Amino acid sequence: MLKRFWNRGTKQKIILIVVGLILFCALFILRDEYQPFLLFLRKYLFVLLLFGVILFFGIRFVRRTVSTPKKILKGFLTLASIVLVYIVLFTVGMYEYMQTYNVYNNMNLQEIADLPLSRNERIQPYNNIKTMAYESITETQEVSAPQLVRVDDRNQWTMAVQPSQEYFIQRTKDNIEELFSVSSTSPSPRFSNDNRIKATFSIGESLAFSRNTYNAVVQRFNPWQLFNYEPHEAYYMKNDQGKWVQVVSLIKWNGFFFPYPTFGGVMVVETGEHDFNDYLERLLIGKGTFIPAEEVHKYPYLTRQNTLSEKVSRIQAKSMMFLGGFTDPLPWNKKTAVKIPDLKEDQNQQPFVTDFKFTGTTDSAYDGLYHWFGLEPIGNERTGLSISVFIPADGSDKVYYYNHANKKEGLAGVSAMPAKVMESRKEYDWNVNKPVEFRPFIRDIAGKRRLFMLSTIAAKRENSNQFDGGSTPDLALVDVSYKDVVWIDAKHPSKWNEQIVNQLGETWKISEKLSDSDIYPNRKRTPEIDSTTVVKDTIVNDTLK
């Protein structure tokens, strides 16, 4: 058929060539341009079909009606039905409600009896790291979003030094030549040569056209993945061969009725310079090696790692509001429903990536990085800590939670923390200093596993929403049970337990009826002295004198 059409004349040949070029561009070059539309269809196909059915029957009823007033009435009712469905689904929030419920039903939840221990506490908050990184680069550069990852069994903040969005020429021709990798446990991270890594990537989040990370990854998708996957966050880490790679977290959309996001695996991009062969590969088939979520465990450098999109972990944590049943979050119930507390002054909201040790808590959980959420009851005046959620940061299947409310522990939540820190140091100028990122600090102290909230005091720049990065920030620990604040030395983490005991030991001793040996297990006891020995020593000393 095509051959006969081609032989008809010049006009037909031009049409075939143009149509062929359009199909070629659509199948290869322009996939990243229309993929957002395909995702939109994937997410809202059920709703669009529902609107289509209402419109179809509405038009059918209108056509069968003879009377003009009745036609107008039925047309109005059809449009009103579509508007009503839209209001119920999106304005009232039923679509999001059902989507979140789907997430809850498909989560592999496991309740734990004991909290895990936290370790390798990060000192500087996210925004301070970002600010200090910008203090170390030039005008034409910017840094990618800092990500807390495991590098050589140490927790590091890593980010790419990339061309600035404001300089178009650099975005089209320059490579990413350098990475920052700074310790998360250091109170004064340095962005000097020691922490600057030479690594060349031909694609990046700020680069233009086919060199943009989003575009290059989407170009790598097959037709099925174009409808179901989307790239989200990019991480920089070492692979099992010790080489630096760019790992792009993928979100996979599951379900037909009210689709919901899940961890879809990663796309791994290796180092390499921009050249003609690289250009053809990016343009036609994209860049990266796809590793599905089911196979991530086969790569040691991707396990116990931070590769899970926060968009996925937040909706998983939010879905815990259905712990009391499908109707519990509705306005007339809300007996056990919970929410994620987002603090206005804190530019980096939950989750907080934290290193936990689960040994002895549950056999199925690994020791490593998790997304932590401290959930509170729904309601602005309810600030108690209801549930702690631990979501494996490597996208593993199980989600762990500890139910503080069921155990009636009476703990203060994240929303209550800023006021307690400010009240404990009234001499601070709290207009320019803010306690930020209240993350869990869990230790076995005085015969009990105790939960604190660790916060960093960050200075806010004048006439700006940007926090300033202090070289050695002040740290505050809040005992969520006794609501007392302990100010600790950022440079001496080994002494934090001692500082806690010195301030709270006597309080615990009285309230929990503990002995001195429970509070101070390492303190040496003063030996008892026999009175007879004292008398004999006195006689001998007097005689010698």
Stockholm file with secondary structure:
# STOCKHOLM 1.0

chainA/1-545         MLKRFWNRGTKQKIILIVVGLILFCALFILRDEYQPFLLFLRKYLFVLLLFGVILFFGIRFVRRTVSTPKKILKGFLTLASIVLVYIVLFTVGMYEYMQTYNVYNNMNLQEIADLPLSRNERIQPYNNIKTMAYESITETQEVSAPQLVRVDDRNQWTMAVQPSQEYFIQRTKDNIEELFSVSSTSPSPRFSNDNRIKATFSIGESLAFSRNTYNAVVQRFNPWQLFNYEPHEAYYMKNDQGKWVQVVSLIKWNGFFFPYPTFGGVMVVETGEHDFNDYLERLLIGKGTFIPAEEVHKYPYLTRQNTLSEKVSRIQAKSMMFLGGFTDPLPWNKKTAVKIPDLKEDQNQQPFVTDFKFTGTTDSAYDGLYHWFGLEPIGNERTGLSISVFIPADGSDKVYYYNHANKKEGLAGVSAMPAKVMESRKEYDWNVNKPVEFRPFIRDIAGKRRLFMLSTIAAKRENSNQFDGGSTPDLALVDVSYKDVVWIDAKHPSKWNEQIVNQLGETWKISEKLSDSDIYPNRKRTPEIDSTTVVKDTIVNDTLK
#=GR chainA/1-545 SS CHHHHHTTCHHHHHHHHHHHHHHHIIIIITHHHHHHHHHHHHHHHHHHHHHHHHHHHHHHHHHHCCSHHHHHHHHHHHHHHHHHHHIIIIISCHHHHHHHHHHHHTCEEEECSSCCEEESCCCSCHHHHHHHHHTTSCTTEEECCCEEEEETTEEEEEEEEEECTTCHHHHHHCCEEEEEEEESSCSSCCCSGGGEEEEEESCBSSCCGGGBHHHHHHHHCCHHHHHHEEEEEEEEEECTTSCEEEEEEEEEEECSSSCEEEEEEEEEEECCCCCHHHHHHHHHHCSCEEECGGGGGGSGGGTTSCCSCHHHHHHHHHGGGGTTCTTTTSTTCCSSCEECCCCTTCSSCSCEEEEEECTTTCSSCCSEEEEEEEEEESSTTCCBCCEEEEEETTCCSEEEEEETTTTTCCCBCGGGHHHHHHHHCTTSCTTTEEEEEEEEEEEEETTEEEEEEEEEEEEECTTSSCEECCSSCCEEEEETTTCCEEEECTTCGGGHHHHHHHHHHHHHHHHTTCCHHHHCTTSCCCCCCCHHHHHHHHHHHHHHC
#=GC SS_cons         CHHHHHTTCHHHHHHHHHHHHHHHIIIIITHHHHHHHHHHHHHHHHHHHHHHHHHHHHHHHHHHCCSHHHHHHHHHHHHHHHHHHHIIIIISCHHHHHHHHHHHHTCEEEECSSCCEEESCCCSCHHHHHHHHHTTSCTTEEECCCEEEEETTEEEEEEEEEECTTCHHHHHHCCEEEEEEEESSCSSCCCSGGGEEEEEESCBSSCCGGGBHHHHHHHHCCHHHHHHEEEEEEEEEECTTSCEEEEEEEEEEECSSSCEEEEEEEEEEECCCCCHHHHHHHHHHCSCEEECGGGGGGSGGGTTSCCSCHHHHHHHHHGGGGTTCTTTTSTTCCSSCEECCCCTTCSSCSCEEEEEECTTTCSSCCSEEEEEEEEEESSTTCCBCCEEEEEETTCCSEEEEEETTTTTCCCBCGGGHHHHHHHHCTTSCTTTEEEEEEEEEEEEETTEEEEEEEEEEEEECTTSSCEECCSSCCEEEEETTTCCEEEECTTCGGGHHHHHHHHHHHHHHHHTTCCHHHHCTTSCCCCCCCHHHHHHHHHHHHHHC
//
